[in-house]
Amino acid sequence: MRLVQQINLAPRGEFELLGGITIPNLISAFILIALIAAALIFFFMLIIGGIKYITSGGDKGKAETARGMITAALIGLVIVFSAWAIVQLIQAFFGVSIFTLNIPNAYGG
């Protein structure tokens, strides 16, 4: 007679919530964090560019550098919010949620 012992690798105690972490959850969290980080970075670039433009003191070189920074920040913000809008449109039209990686099957489930 052979005694077989089962090993339970499920997290216990305060680590129980870690059992719900999956690859799709990690990918969707990374996408969401990347969008938020990019929006914050471009927003602060816009603020810094505005401050540099105000403090340029009439120097054309500094004012042009600041104007370029403001333009780049605005273009970056437009790209980030366009990506977010595209994700929302995909979710509305096809039912595919990129932020939760919920892809419906052919039966609608």
Secondary structure by P-SEA (a helix, b strand, c coil): cbbbbbbbccccccccccccccaaaaaaaaaaaaaaaaaaaaaaaaaaaaaaaaaccccaaaaaaaaaaaaaaaaaaaaaaaaaaaaaaaaaacccccccccccccccc
